[in-house]
């Protein structure tokens, strides 16, 4: 260290670190992302549920926001049918 550089003690460094960390923003997921994750989880749970009917699963897919003519809708329904043994 050069002679003209100031020395900072450990306590001062700790305070500086704490103060600078307070100003950092924490990232939060938007509510829409959280809701979408919940719906995906619900679809998965119902796929695992032996008592879930095809009709109930179709209603869940619709509630998820997929249109019946979309590839994603058909893919989910095919997964359900494969898992449950067809229509």
Secondary structure by P-SEA (a helix, b strand, c coil): ccccbbbbcaaaaaaaaaaaaaabbbbbccaaaaaaaaaaaaaaaaaacccccaaaaaaaaaaaccccccaaaaaaaaaaaaaaccc
